[in-house]
Amino acid sequence: MNATQVLPPMADVLPALAAGERVVVIEDDTAEATGCVLVAAERTTEADVNFMAAEARGLVCLAITEARRDRLQLPPMAASQRQRERYTVSIEAATGVSTGISAADRALTLRVAAAARAQPADLVQPGHIFPVVAQADGVLRRAGFAEACSDLPRLAGRVAAGAYAMLLDDDGDLLRGPGLLTFAQRHGIPAVSISGLIHHRLLTEGALRRTRSTGLDTPFGRFTVHAYHDAPADALHLALVLGEPDPCKPVLTRVQAVEMQRDVLAFGTPAQSTSQPAWNLERSLARIGAEGCGVLVLLDERESPQQRLARLAAPPAAAPAPAFAQRALGVGAQILRDVGAHKLRLLSHPVPYRAVTGFDLEVTEFVPPGQPG
C-alpha cells in the first residue's frame, strides 16, 4: 500500500495542528517506516500526554530548534552523543508541578518550554520531558522525527516546538508500515509523511542556491562543477558532474564530505576491512570517469579536531563513522535533485534511507568499493 495516496494534503493537516489537534507523522510509504504522534507543544494538554503514554506508548519528547535550546540554556544529555537524536538534559517546569510525572505536569512542562518568552529560570533539571534538538533547516537537512516535529508546528503558524511520542505495537516494538495508518484511522487522527513534508518545503521555499558553474579538468575527465550556497549553514557545497545525467535512468552517484583519514591519508573507514579500500574522493572520481557519466557531491561539513583525533587513534573496527546517510538525505539530496540525478546507483555500502521519495529520488543500487564496473 502506498501511504502517500491516502494521506490528506498538507493544506488540511497544518490547520489541524495549529488548532491543537494531534497528527501522526510517518517516515515514508515503506513497510519498515516508523511513526510518532505529534502535538504543537504550546497547545499540549493533559489529554494529549495521556494519549501519548497510553496509546502511542513511546517516550514523550519535545522537538526544539537550536535557537530554543540556546535560549533555554539546555546542555546535551551526554558529552559525546553517537546516536542520531540530539537529546538535552531532561526538564521540568520550575513551578506548578508536583511529582512531574503526571500527564498534567508533563503537559505544563511542555507548554512552559515552548512559550514564546520562555527563560532558563522557567525550567529545572532533571525532569520528565526529554528535549531533542533538530538540525538547522529541519527536514531539508535531516529527515528525522525531531526535525519534522519542529518544522510542522512552525509551518502551522505555531512555535517551532512539538511534543511527540514514537508509536509502539502491542509487543512494545516500533509500529511499522501499514500499522501506522491503521492507528491513525482508528483514532481519527490525520497523518502526514516526512517525505511529503520535504516535498512541501521544496515547493514552497529554498535553502540552497546555485551560485556558479565552471569546467574542471581532472585525470578522470572534464567535470562541470556547480557551487551551492547553503544559507542556513553559510557553507559552500560542490557538485562535480560528468556527462549529462538522465533523470529517467540510474546514474552513478557519490555524496560525501571531505574526511582527512579517508580522503587525504587514504585509509579505509570502519565499514571496510584493511584489505578493502573505501570510496574516497579519488576512487569515486575514477569510477565515475570510467563510467563516463555520474555525479559526486562534496559537502562542506568540516570534521572537528576531536573527530579527526578519534578516527586516527581508534582501531579500524572501532573508529566512529560519519553520519553519511542523513547528510545525503538532506543537503546532498537537494543538490542531486537540482542536477537531474533522480535514480541513483550509489557508491556506498548499503545503508537505510528514509523519506528519500520526498526529494524525488530513488536509490536503485548500492555499489560497494571493489565491485567491478
NUDRENMAR-693643 format. One record per atom (N, C-alpha, C): residue in three letters; y negated, z, x negated. Coordinates in pm, whole numbers, padded with zeros to 5 digits, always signed. Layout:
<fitis>
alaYZX
...
</fitis>
This chain:
<fitis>
met+00120+00000-00084
met+00000+00000+00000
met-00124+00000-00087
asn-00219-00084-00056
asn-00344-00093-00130
asn-00447-00003-00064
ala-00481+00107-00136
ala-00570+00206-00076
ala-00708+00150-00049
thr-00753+00056-00133
thr-00888+00005-00116
thr-00903-00072+00014
gln-00793-00114+00077
gln-00801-00190+00202
gln-00821-00100+00323
val-00798+00030+00308
val-00808+00120+00423
val-00917+00225+00405
leu-00981+00231+00290
leu-01085+00329+00269
leu-01214+00285+00336
pro-01291+00380+00390
pro-01418+00343+00453
pro-01518+00297+00347
pro-01618+00219+00387
pro-01719+00173+00291
pro-01801+00291+00238
met-01854+00275+00116
met-01934+00381+00055
met-02052+00420+00143
ala-02108+00322+00215
ala-02223+00349+00301
ala-02190+00447+00412
asp-02063+00460+00448
asp-02022+00557+00550
asp-01989+00693+00489
val-01937+00692+00366
val-01893+00816+00303
val-02012+00899+00256
leu-02113+00836+00198
leu-02225+00911+00142
leu-02301+00993+00246
pro-02330+00940+00366
pro-02396+01025+00466
pro-02311+01145+00507
ala-02180+01127+00513
ala-02092+01239+00547
ala-02101+01348+00440
leu-02101+01306+00315
leu-02112+01402+00206
leu-02248+01472+00209
ala-02352+01397+00237
ala-02487+01456+00246
ala-02495+01561+00355
ala-02419+01540+00463
ala-02421+01634+00576
ala-02334+01756+00552
gly-02271+01766+00435
gly-02188+01881+00404
gly-02043+01866+00441
glu-02001+01745+00476
glu-01860+01722+00511
glu-01775+01707+00386
arg-01645+01728+00404
arg-01550+01713+00293
arg-01512+01568+00275
val-01481+01532+00151
val-01438+01398+00116
val-01318+01409+00023
val-01220+01322+00042
val-01109+01312-00052
val-01142+01204-00156
val-01135+01240-00282
val-01161+01146-00392
val-01029+01114-00459
ile-00993+00986-00465
ile-00869+00944-00531
ile-00904+00855-00649
glu-00812+00846-00743
glu-00840+00767-00864
glu-00846+00618-00833
asp-00738+00566-00779
asp-00729+00422-00753
asp-00618+00398-00653
asp-00566+00275-00645
asp-00466+00245-00543
asp-00325+00238-00600
thr-00300+00303-00715
thr-00167+00301-00774
thr-00082+00416-00721
ala+00048+00405-00741
ala+00141+00508-00693
ala+00127+00639-00770
glu+00069+00634-00891
glu+00056+00753-00974
glu-00082+00818-00962
ala-00170+00761-00881
ala-00305+00813-00868
ala-00303+00956-00813
thr-00395+01038-00863
thr-00412+01174-00812
thr-00544+01184-00738
gly-00571+01301-00678
gly-00692+01312-00598
gly-00739+01455-00583
cys-00857+01470-00524
cys-00914+01603-00503
cys-00992+01604-00372
val-01025+01723-00325
val-01116+01743-00212
val-01251+01780-00269
leu-01356+01715-00221
leu-01491+01735-00272
leu-01587+01775-00161
val-01679+01866-00192
val-01790+01903-00104
val-01915+01912-00192
ala-02028+01865-00142
ala-02153+01883-00216
ala-02174+02033-00239
ala-02189+02073-00364
ala-02186+02215-00398
ala-02293+02295-00326
glu-02412+02237-00308
glu-02520+02311-00245
glu-02496+02334-00096
arg-02396+02264-00037
arg-02364+02280+00105
arg-02230+02350+00128
thr-02170+02404+00021
thr-02036+02462+00032
thr-02036+02587+00120
thr-01938+02595+00210
thr-01924+02710+00299
thr-01796+02787+00267
glu-01786+02906+00328
glu-01664+02986+00316
glu-01544+02906+00365
ala-01560+02830+00474
ala-01450+02749+00527
ala-01408+02640+00429
asp-01503+02584+00356
asp-01469+02481+00258
asp-01383+02538+00146
val-01422+02652+00093
val-01346+02714-00015
val-01208+02755+00035
asn-01201+02808+00156
asn-01072+02847+00212
asn-00982+02724+00229
phe-01040+02612+00272
phe-00965+02487+00287
phe-00912+02440+00151
met-00995+02446+00050
met-00951+02404-00084
met-00836+02491-00134
ala-00848+02621-00113
ala-00745+02712-00162
ala-00615+02698-00083
ala-00625+02683+00049
ala-00505+02681+00134
ala-00444+02543+00147
glu-00526+02438+00152
glu-00475+02304+00179
glu-00470+02216+00053
ala-00579+02214-00025
ala-00577+02134-00148
ala-00491+02203-00253
arg-00507+02334-00269
arg-00423+02422-00350
arg-00457+02423-00499
gly-00545+02335-00544
gly-00581+02335-00685
gly-00690+02436-00714
leu-00723+02450-00842
leu-00829+02540-00887
leu-00962+02491-00832
val-01043+02583-00780
val-01175+02546-00728
val-01272+02535-00846
cys-01323+02413-00867
cys-01410+02385-00981
cys-01547+02339-00933
leu-01641+02337-01026
leu-01776+02291-00998
leu-01812+02183-01100
ala-01826+02059-01055
ala-01868+01950-01142
ala-02019+01956-01159
ile-02066+01959-01284
ile-02208+01965-01311
ile-02244+01865-01420
thr-02372+01835-01430
thr-02421+01745-01534
thr-02451+01824-01661
glu-02471+01751-01770
glu-02514+01814-01895
glu-02646+01888-01876
ala-02736+01828-01800
ala-02867+01890-01779
ala-02854+02025-01708
arg-02766+02032-01607
arg-02749+02160-01536
arg-02677+02261-01625
arg-02582+02215-01704
arg-02516+02309-01797
arg-02620+02369-01892
asp-02710+02284-01944
asp-02814+02335-02034
asp-02909+02428-01960
arg-02944+02391-01837
arg-03038+02474-01758
arg-02980+02614-01735
leu-02849+02619-01707
leu-02783+02747-01679
leu-02733+02817-01805
gln-02747+02749-01920
gln-02706+02805-02050
gln-02560+02850-02047
leu-02473+02758-02006
leu-02331+02789-01997
leu-02259+02736-02122
pro-02203+02824-02204
pro-02132+02779-02323
pro-01995+02724-02286
pro-01931+02646-02376
pro-01796+02597-02349
pro-01697+02711-02332
met-01592+02686-02256
met-01489+02788-02237
met-01422+02822-02370
ala-01405+02720-02457
ala-01344+02741-02587
ala-01425+02665-02691
ala-01419+02712-02817
ala-01497+02648-02923
ala-01451+02505-02946
ser-01321+02479-02933
ser-01267+02345-02951
ser-01185+02310-02828
gln-01227+02205-02757
gln-01158+02166-02635
gln-01098+02028-02652
arg-00966+02019-02652
arg-00899+01891-02673
arg-00861+01827-02540
gln-00869+01902-02431
gln-00840+01842-02302
gln-00956+01752-02259
arg-00928+01664-02167
arg-01031+01569-02126
arg-01143+01635-02048
glu-01110+01738-01968
glu-01213+01804-01888
glu-01287+01907-01974
arg-01419+01910-01963
arg-01501+01999-02046
arg-01542+02122-01965
tyr-01457+02223-01967
tyr-01484+02346-01894
tyr-01587+02431-01968
thr-01674+02498-01892
thr-01759+02602-01949
thr-01695+02737-01917
val-01761+02845-01960
val-01717+02977-01917
val-01721+02985-01765
ser-01633+03062-01707
ser-01632+03077-01561
ser-01751+03161-01516
ile-01790+03144-01389
ile-01916+03204-01342
ile-01898+03278-01210
glu-01996+03364-01184
glu-02004+03439-01059
glu-02152+03454-01024
ala-02184+03454-00897
ala-02321+03485-00857
ala-02356+03627-00901
ala-02476+03645-00953
ala-02515+03776-01007
ala-02533+03881-00898
thr-02569+03836-00778
thr-02589+03928-00667
thr-02526+03871-00540
gly-02496+03958-00446
gly-02448+03915-00316
gly-02299+03898-00304
val-02223+03930-00411
val-02077+03919-00405
val-02014+04056-00422
ser-01888+04065-00381
ser-01815+04192-00400
ser-01717+04173-00516
thr-01592+04134-00485
thr-01495+04111-00593
thr-01514+03974-00656
gly-01576+03882-00584
gly-01597+03747-00637
gly-01489+03648-00602
ile-01371+03696-00562
ile-01257+03607-00538
ile-01250+03559-00395
ser-01314+03626-00302
ser-01305+03583-00162
ser-01367+03446-00144
ala-01327+03380-00037
ala-01382+03247-00009
ala-01534+03253+00008
ala-01580+03358+00074
ala-01725+03373+00095
ala-01797+03392-00038
asp-01740+03474-00125
asp-01802+03499-00255
asp-01805+03372-00340
arg-01696+03299-00341
arg-01693+03178-00423
arg-01787+03072-00368
ala-01798+03061-00236
ala-01891+02966-00177
ala-02035+03002-00217
leu-02067+03130-00216
leu-02200+03173-00256
leu-02227+03136-00402
thr-02129+03162-00489
thr-02144+03128-00631
thr-02170+02979-00649
leu-02098+02897-00576
leu-02117+02752-00585
leu-02258+02713-00541
arg-02306+02770-00433
arg-02440+02736-00385
arg-02548+02785-00482
val-02528+02903-00538
val-02626+02957-00633
val-02633+02869-00757
ala-02518+02831-00810
ala-02515+02749-00932
ala-02573+02610-00909
ala-02563+02559-00785
ala-02612+02425-00753
ala-02755+02423-00701
ala-02816+02539-00687
ala-02952+02545-00632
ala-03049+02469-00722
ala-03147+02407-00661
ala-03242+02325-00737
ala-03314+02406-00844
arg-03343+02533-00815
arg-03417+02616-00910
arg-03328+02721-00975
ala-03200+02695-00986
ala-03107+02792-01045
ala-03146+02824-01189
gln-03130+02952-01226
gln-03163+03000-01359
gln-03043+03076-01416
pro-03036+03092-01549
pro-02922+03166-01609
pro-02904+03306-01550
ala-03014+03373-01516
ala-03004+03510-01464
ala-02939+03515-01326
asp-02926+03400-01259
asp-02864+03397-01127
asp-02713+03409-01133
leu-02655+03396-01254
leu-02511+03396-01271
leu-02469+03497-01376
val-02343+03543-01364
val-02281+03626-01467
val-02149+03563-01506
gln-02096+03608-01620
gln-01969+03557-01669
gln-01882+03673-01719
pro-01750+03663-01704
pro-01674+03555-01638
pro-01679+03571-01487
gly-01620+03472-01418
gly-01618+03477-01273
gly-01501+03399-01217
his-01513+03359-01090
his-01402+03295-01022
his-01427+03148-00989
ile-01536+03092-01040
ile-01564+02949-01028
ile-01566+02888-01167
phe-01510+02768-01180
phe-01490+02707-01311
phe-01571+02578-01322
pro-01689+02583-01385
pro-01768+02461-01401
pro-01703+02364-01499
val-01717+02236-01469
val-01669+02129-01557
val-01786+02033-01577
val-01816+02002-01702
val-01932+01920-01735
val-01894+01772-01736
ala-01964+01694-01658
ala-01939+01549-01652
ala-02005+01480-01770
gln-01948+01368-01810
gln-02010+01287-01915
gln-02141+01228-01865
ala-02234+01206-01957
ala-02359+01142-01922
ala-02332+01005-01860
asp-02404+00972-01756
asp-02391+00847-01682
asp-02263+00839-01599
gly-02197+00952-01579
gly-02089+00962-01481
gly-01974+00866-01499
val-01929+00809-01386
val-01808+00726-01388
val-01827+00595-01463
leu-01950+00555-01491
leu-01970+00435-01572
leu-01937+00461-01718
arg-01927+00587-01756
arg-01886+00622-01891
arg-01743+00674-01896
arg-01706+00751-01794
arg-01570+00806-01792
arg-01523+00814-01647
ala-01408+00756-01619
ala-01357+00751-01481
ala-01279+00878-01450
gly-01349+00992-01451
gly-01283+01120-01429
gly-01331+01188-01302
phe-01263+01295-01264
phe-01299+01366-01140
phe-01431+01441-01154
ala-01457+01501-01271
ala-01585+01570-01288
ala-01700+01473-01272
glu-01684+01352-01328
glu-01789+01252-01319
glu-01808+01203-01175
ala-01696+01175-01106
ala-01706+01130-00967
ala-01764+01238-00877
cys-01728+01363-00904
cys-01771+01473-00817
cys-01914+01519-00844
ser-01976+01471-00949
ser-02119+01491-00966
ser-02196+01366-00924
asp-02138+01247-00948
asp-02202+01122-00905
asp-02218+01114-00753
leu-02111+01144-00680
leu-02112+01124-00536
leu-02218+01208-00464
pro-02229+01338-00491
pro-02338+01413-00427
pro-02476+01358-00463
arg-02495+01317-00588
arg-02624+01260-00628
arg-02655+01134-00548
leu-02556+01045-00535
leu-02577+00922-00460
leu-02602+00952-00312
ala-02552+01066-00265
ala-02572+01106-00125
ala-02707+01175-00104
gly-02786+01187-00210
gly-02917+01250-00198
gly-02917+01399-00218
arg-02805+01453-00266
arg-02793+01595-00292
arg-02804+01623-00442
val-02803+01751-00479
val-02797+01789-00620
val-02668+01732-00680
ala-02675+01686-00804
ala-02559+01625-00870
ala-02460+01733-00914
ala-02402+01798-00816
ala-02303+01904-00840
ala-02206+01905-00724
gly-02077+01907-00754
gly-01977+01903-00649
gly-01873+02011-00665
ala-01839+02077-00554
ala-01727+02170-00552
ala-01602+02091-00521
tyr-01498+02106-00604
tyr-01377+02027-00582
tyr-01252+02102-00624
ala-01141+02061-00565
ala-01011+02117-00599
ala-00908+02005-00596
met-00823+01999-00698
met-00721+01897-00703
met-00618+01919-00592
leu-00560+01809-00544
leu-00461+01814-00437
leu-00321+01830-00494
leu-00250+01932-00444
leu-00112+01958-00485
leu-00019+01938-00367
asp+00108+01903-00397
asp+00205+01886-00289
asp+00276+02018-00260
asp+00376+02013-00174
asp+00445+02137-00131
asp+00520+02205-00245
asp+00552+02129-00351
asp+00622+02186-00466
asp+00527+02235-00574
gly+00396+02220-00550
gly+00300+02264-00649
gly+00267+02161-00754
asp+00322+02040-00740
asp+00288+01931-00832
asp+00168+01854-00778
leu+00106+01773-00863
leu-00005+01692-00819
leu+00038+01596-00708
leu-00038+01592-00601
leu-00012+01497-00493
leu-00055+01359-00542
arg+00029+01258-00518
arg+00002+01126-00576
arg+00015+01015-00472
gly-00050+00902-00508
gly-00033+00777-00436
gly-00060+00786-00287
pro+00030+00729-00204
pro+00009+00724-00059
pro-00008+00862+00004
gly+00048+00966-00060
gly+00034+01101-00007
gly-00110+01147+00002
leu-00196+01092-00081
leu-00338+01128-00078
leu-00404+01081+00051
leu-00374+00956+00089
leu-00431+00903+00212
leu-00371+00971+00334
thr-00244+01006+00326
thr-00180+01079+00436
thr-00249+01213+00456
phe-00280+01281+00347
phe-00351+01409+00354
phe-00487+01390+00419
ala-00562+01289+00375
ala-00695+01264+00430
ala-00689+01234+00578
gln-00593+01151+00620
gln-00581+01115+00761
gln-00539+01234+00845
arg-00449+01318+00792
arg-00401+01434+00867
arg-00515+01532+00895
his-00608+01543+00802
his-00718+01639+00817
his-00847+01573+00865
gly-00842+01442+00892
gly-00961+01374+00942
gly-01075+01370+00842
ile-01042+01352+00713
ile-01141+01352+00606
ile-01155+01210+00551
pro-01277+01158+00536
pro-01292+01026+00474
pro-01250+01030+00327
ala-01204+00918+00276
ala-01160+00909+00137
ala-01238+00801+00065
val-01255+00822-00064
val-01323+00725-00149
val-01249+00722-00283
ser-01242+00606-00345
ser-01174+00594-00473
ser-01275+00593-00587
ile-01232+00643-00703
ile-01319+00636-00821
ile-01343+00492-00859
ser-01240+00407-00845
ser-01261+00265-00875
ser-01366+00205-00782
gly-01365+00244-00654
gly-01466+00196-00561
gly-01604+00248-00594
leu-01611+00373-00642
leu-01739+00431-00683
leu-01796+00356-00804
ile-01709+00325-00899
ile-01753+00248-01016
ile-01810+00114-00971
his-01737+00047-00884
his-01780-00084-00837
his-01915-00073-00765
his-01930+00030-00684
his-02056+00052-00611
his-02172+00070-00708
arg-02152+00150-00812
arg-02259+00174-00907
arg-02292+00050-00989
leu-02189-00027-01023
leu-02215-00150-01097
leu-02298-00249-01016
leu-02276-00248-00885
leu-02350-00340-00798
leu-02493-00294-00771
thr-02517-00163-00781
thr-02647-00111-00741
thr-02733-00062-00857
glu-02675-00051-00976
glu-02752-00002-01090
glu-02690-00055-01218
gly-02757-00041-01328
gly-02705-00088-01456
gly-02739+00009-01567
ala-02639+00045-01647
ala-02662+00138-01759
ala-02672+00063-01892
leu-02619-00060-01896
leu-02620-00138-02020
leu-02707-00262-02004
arg-02769-00301-02114
arg-02848-00424-02112
arg-02818-00504-02239
arg-02779-00631-02221
arg-02755-00715-02337
arg-02891-00751-02399
thr-02908-00718-02527
thr-03038-00734-02591
thr-03045-00853-02686
arg-02932-00895-02742
arg-02935-01005-02838
arg-02796-01064-02855
ser-02791-01194-02885
ser-02667-01263-02916
ser-02689-01349-03039
thr-02593-01349-03129
thr-02606-01427-03252
thr-02469-01465-03305
gly-02463-01564-03394
gly-02337-01604-03455
gly-02307-01520-03578
leu-02179-01502-03606
leu-02136-01425-03723
leu-02014-01492-03785
asp-02027-01537-03910
asp-01915-01595-03983
asp-01833-01484-04046
thr-01702-01484-04021
thr-01611-01386-04078
thr-01495-01461-04143
pro-01414-01394-04224
pro-01295-01459-04279
pro-01196-01506-04173
phe-01218-01462-04047
phe-01122-01491-03940
phe-01179-01589-03837
gly-01296-01645-03865
gly-01357-01741-03775
gly-01501-01704-03744
arg-01569-01792-03673
arg-01708-01767-03636
arg-01711-01701-03498
phe-01754-01577-03495
phe-01764-01498-03373
phe-01908-01502-03321
thr-01922-01487-03191
thr-02052-01460-03131
thr-02064-01310-03110
val-02173-01253-03159
val-02195-01108-03147
val-02300-01083-03040
his-02264-01006-02938
his-02357-00965-02833
his-02389-00817-02855
ala-02517-00783-02856
ala-02560-00644-02871
ala-02602-00589-02736
tyr-02559-00464-02706
tyr-02589-00400-02578
tyr-02658-00266-02603
his-02772-00248-02538
his-02839-00119-02546
his-02786-00029-02436
asp-02738+00088-02474
asp-02685+00189-02383
asp-02794+00292-02361
ala-02871+00277-02253
ala-02989+00360-02233
ala-02959+00509-02225
pro-02856+00554-02148
pro-02832+00699-02138
pro-02803+00764-02273
ala-02734+00693-02363
ala-02699+00749-02493
ala-02792+00702-02603
asp-02883+00610-02571
asp-02970+00545-02670
asp-02887+00495-02787
ala-02782+00420-02755
ala-02690+00367-02855
ala-02685+00215-02844
leu-02634+00152-02949
leu-02621+00007-02951
leu-02474-00029-02974
his-02412-00093-02875
his-02273-00135-02884
his-02267-00286-02910
leu-02157-00330-02971
leu-02142-00471-03005
leu-02015-00528-02944
ala-02022-00654-02903
ala-01904-00730-02860
ala-01893-00852-02950
leu-01781-00864-03022
leu-01754-00980-03106
leu-01659-01071-03030
val-01706-01189-02994
val-01630-01279-02907
val-01596-01406-02984
leu-01469-01443-02984
leu-01423-01567-03044
leu-01376-01659-02933
gly-01430-01780-02930
gly-01392-01875-02826
gly-01461-01844-02695
glu-01404-01896-02586
glu-01460-01879-02452
glu-01358-01811-02362
pro-01367-01678-02344
pro-01271-01610-02256
pro-01275-01667-02115
asp-01156-01691-02060
asp-01143-01740-01923
asp-01116-01619-01833
pro-01204-01590-01736
pro-01183-01473-01650
pro-01051-01475-01575
cys-00990-01592-01560
cys-00865-01603-01484
cys-00741-01594-01573
lys-00759-01588-01706
lys-00645-01586-01797
lys-00651-01463-01887
pro-00535-01406-01920
pro-00534-01290-02010
pro-00592-01326-02147
val-00676-01237-02199
val-00740-01260-02328
val-00712-01141-02419
leu-00688-01172-02546
leu-00663-01067-02645
leu-00788-00982-02661
thr-00772-00849-02652
thr-00887-00760-02645
thr-00862-00634-02725
arg-00967-00586-02788
arg-00964-00457-02856
arg-01095-00385-02828
val-01088-00255-02792
val-01206-00172-02771
val-01192-00048-02859
gln-01291-00023-02943
gln-01280+00092-03032
gln-01417+00132-03083
ala-01424+00255-03135
ala-01537+00299-03215
ala-01492+00297-03361
val-01587+00288-03452
val-01552+00291-03595
val-01512+00433-03632
glu-01395+00446-03695
glu-01348+00575-03745
glu-01321+00561-03894
met-01373+00653-03971
met-01366+00640-04116
met-01221+00631-04166
gln-01135+00719-04116
gln-00999+00724-04167
gln-00924+00595-04136
arg-00944+00540-04018
arg-00868+00422-03977
arg-00931+00292-04026
asp-01064+00280-04012
asp-01130+00152-04036
asp-01186+00137-04177
val-01224+00248-04241
val-01280+00241-04376
val-01174+00271-04480
leu-01100+00380-04460
leu-00993+00415-04554
leu-00861+00347-04520
ala-00853+00286-04399
ala-00739+00204-04356
ala-00610+00283-04345
phe-00619+00412-04311
phe-00500+00491-04285
phe-00452+00466-04143
gly-00328+00506-04114
gly-00277+00499-03978
gly-00332+00611-03894
thr-00316+00599-03764
thr-00357+00704-03671
thr-00234+00784-03631
pro-00252+00900-03570
pro-00137+00984-03535
pro-00032+00915-03450
ala-00071+00813-03374
ala+00027+00749-03285
ala+00125+00661-03361
gln+00093+00629-03488
gln+00180+00541-03565
gln+00245+00617-03679
ser+00361+00571-03724
ser+00423+00627-03842
ser+00354+00570-03965
thr+00385+00627-04083
thr+00320+00581-04205
thr+00358+00439-04239
ser+00470+00389-04189
ser+00514+00252-04217
ser+00456+00152-04118
gln+00389+00199-04014
gln+00336+00110-03911
gln+00184+00119-03907
pro+00112+00018-03958
pro-00034+00027-03960
pro-00094+00026-03821
ala-00213+00082-03812
ala-00283+00088-03684
ala-00363-00040-03663
trp-00406-00060-03538
trp-00503-00165-03511
trp-00639-00115-03558
asn-00675-00143-03681
asn-00810-00109-03724
asn-00900-00231-03709
leu-01024-00219-03756
leu-01121-00325-03735
leu-01076-00457-03797
glu-01033-00452-03922
glu-00995-00576-03991
glu-00872-00640-03930
arg-00769-00562-03901
arg-00646-00618-03845
arg-00671-00675-03705
ser-00756-00610-03628
ser-00786-00660-03494
ser-00857-00795-03500
leu-00957-00806-03588
leu-01028-00934-03603
leu-00933-01043-03653
ala-00843-01006-03744
ala-00748-01105-03796
ala-00656-01155-03686
arg-00608-01064-03599
arg-00518-01104-03491
arg-00593-01191-03389
ile-00716-01156-03358
ile-00794-01238-03265
ile-00821-01375-03327
gly-00851-01377-03460
gly-00873-01504-03528
gly-00752-01594-03525
ala-00633-01534-03543
ala-00509-01613-03538
ala-00483-01666-03398
glu-00526-01591-03297
glu-00507-01633-03158
glu-00603-01745-03120
gly-00721-01744-03182
gly-00821-01847-03153
gly-00917-01811-03042
cys-00892-01698-02974
cys-00980-01653-02867
cys-00956-01505-02844
gly-01063-01431-02824
gly-01047-01289-02799
gly-01179-01215-02809
val-01173-01085-02778
val-01293-01001-02776
val-01263-00869-02846
leu-01354-00828-02933
leu-01348-00695-02992
leu-01478-00623-02959
val-01466-00512-02888
val-01583-00432-02851
val-01592-00314-02948
leu-01706-00302-03013
leu-01728-00196-03111
leu-01829-00098-03054
leu-01782+00021-03023
leu-01866+00121-02956
leu-01941+00207-03057
asp-02065+00233-03026
asp-02150+00316-03112
asp-02129+00462-03075
glu-02010+00512-03107
glu-01978+00652-03083
glu-01935+00712-03215
arg-02021+00794-03273
arg-02003+00840-03409
arg-01913+00963-03415
glu-01828+00966-03517
glu-01748+01086-03543
glu-01838+01195-03600
ser-01811+01316-03559
ser-01882+01429-03621
ser-01816+01461-03756
pro-01889+01529-03845
pro-01826+01571-03972
pro-01699+01652-03950
gln-01699+01736-03846
gln-01581+01818-03819
gln-01461+01731-03782
gln-01485+01625-03703
gln-01376+01536-03665
gln-01320+01464-03786
arg-01407+01419-03876
arg-01359+01349-03995
arg-01276+01441-04083
leu-01325+01564-04102
leu-01251+01659-04185
leu-01116+01693-04123
ala-01112+01708-03990
ala-00987+01743-03923
ala-00883+01633-03941
arg-00926+01506-03933
arg-00831+01396-03948
arg-00784+01381-04091
leu-00873+01408-04187
leu-00834+01398-04327
leu-00740+01510-04368
ala-00764+01630-04312
ala-00687+01746-04355
ala-00552+01757-04287
ala-00540+01706-04164
ala-00417+01725-04086
ala-00310+01626-04127
pro-00183+01665-04117
pro-00073+01569-04137
pro-00084+01458-04032
pro-00030+01338-04061
pro-00042+01227-03966
pro+00003+01261-03825
ala+00108+01341-03812
ala+00161+01371-03678
ala+00075+01471-03602
ala-00015+01540-03675
ala-00092+01646-03610
ala-00240+01616-03601
ala-00285+01511-03666
ala-00429+01481-03666
ala-00476+01450-03525
pro-00592+01502-03485
pro-00642+01478-03348
pro-00673+01331-03326
ala-00629+01279-03213
ala-00653+01139-03178
ala-00781+01126-03097
pro-00854+01017-03112
pro-00975+00996-03032
pro-00942+00969-02887
ala-01038+00998-02798
ala-01018+00975-02654
ala-01044+00828-02621
phe-00960+00740-02674
phe-00983+00596-02665
phe-00980+00546-02521
ala-00881+00589-02446
ala-00862+00530-02313
ala-00984+00551-02224
gln-01044+00669-02230
gln-01157+00696-02143
gln-01281+00617-02185
arg-01303+00601-02315
arg-01415+00518-02359
arg-01399+00376-02308
ala-01274+00323-02315
ala-01250+00186-02272
ala-01278+00169-02124
leu-01254+00274-02046
leu-01280+00266-01903
leu-01427+00282-01868
gly-01507+00320-01965
gly-01648+00340-01938
gly-01732+00228-01994
val-01800+00257-02103
val-01892+00160-02161
val-01821+00032-02201
gly-01705+00045-02268
gly-01633-00074-02313
gly-01594-00164-02198
ala-01555-00105-02085
ala-01515-00186-01970
ala-01632-00264-01913
gln-01750-00204-01912
gln-01867-00277-01864
gln-01897-00398-01951
ile-01881-00381-02083
ile-01907-00491-02175
ile-01805-00602-02157
leu-01678-00566-02144
leu-01574-00667-02123
leu-01602-00748-01998
arg-01642-00680-01894
arg-01676-00748-01769
arg-01790-00846-01790
asp-01889-00807-01870
asp-02006-00891-01891
asp-01972-01019-01970
val-01878-01011-02066
val-01846-01128-02147
val-01738-01214-02083
gly-01692-01177-01964
gly-01597-01260-01892
gly-01452-01232-01920
ala-01423-01117-01982
ala-01284-01078-02007
ala-01239-00986-01894
his-01162-01040-01800
his-01118-00963-01683
his-00969-00928-01689
lys-00889-01017-01743
lys-00746-00991-01762
lys-00723-00968-01911
leu-00668-00851-01946
leu-00669-00807-02085
leu-00529-00796-02144
arg-00510-00858-02259
arg-00395-00828-02346
arg-00449-00732-02451
leu-00427-00604-02430
leu-00497-00501-02504
leu-00425-00469-02635
leu-00499-00480-02746
leu-00446-00443-02878
leu-00441-00291-02886
ser-00328-00236-02845
ser-00315-00090-02836
ser-00172-00055-02802
his-00132+00065-02838
his-00011+00121-02781
his-00036+00146-02632
pro+00068+00146-02549
pro+00047+00171-02405
pro-00020+00306-02381
val-00125+00305-02301
val-00194+00428-02263
val-00222+00420-02113
pro-00228+00534-02044
pro-00255+00530-01899
pro-00400+00497-01871
tyr-00423+00410-01774
tyr-00557+00376-01732
tyr-00572+00409-01584
arg-00688+00462-01549
arg-00718+00494-01411
arg-00850+00427-01372
ala-00858+00380-01250
ala-00981+00324-01192
ala-01027+00197-01261
val-00939+00132-01336
val-00980+00011-01406
val-01018-00101-01311
thr-00962-00101-01190
thr-00997-00205-01093
thr-01142-00197-01050
gly-01205-00082-01066
gly-01346-00070-01032
gly-01435-00156-01119
phe-01387-00190-01237
phe-01461-00277-01326
phe-01415-00422-01315
asp-01332-00454-01217
asp-01274-00588-01203
asp-01194-00625-01326
leu-01122-00529-01382
leu-01038-00552-01499
leu-00892-00527-01467
glu-00806-00595-01540
glu-00662-00575-01525
glu-00598-00582-01663
val-00526-00477-01702
val-00453-00478-01827
val-00316-00542-01800
thr-00296-00664-01850
thr-00171-00738-01824
thr-00065-00708-01929
glu-00107-00660-02048
glu-00011-00641-02156
glu-00073-00550-02262
phe+00010-00465-02320
phe-00029-00390-02439
phe+00035-00457-02560
val-00043-00476-02666
val+00008-00539-02788
val+00003-00435-02898
pro+00116-00369-02928
pro+00117-00266-03033
pro+00099-00328-03171
pro+00059-00250-03270
pro+00050-00300-03407
pro+00185-00351-03456
gly+00183-00459-03527
gly+00307-00514-03581
gly+00377-00611-03491
gln+00336-00620-03364
gln+00400-00716-03273
gln+00360-00858-03314
pro+00454-00948-03330
pro+00421-01084-03375
pro+00335-01157-03273
gly+00250-01246-03321
gly+00164-01324-03233
gly+00236-01437-03168
</fitis>
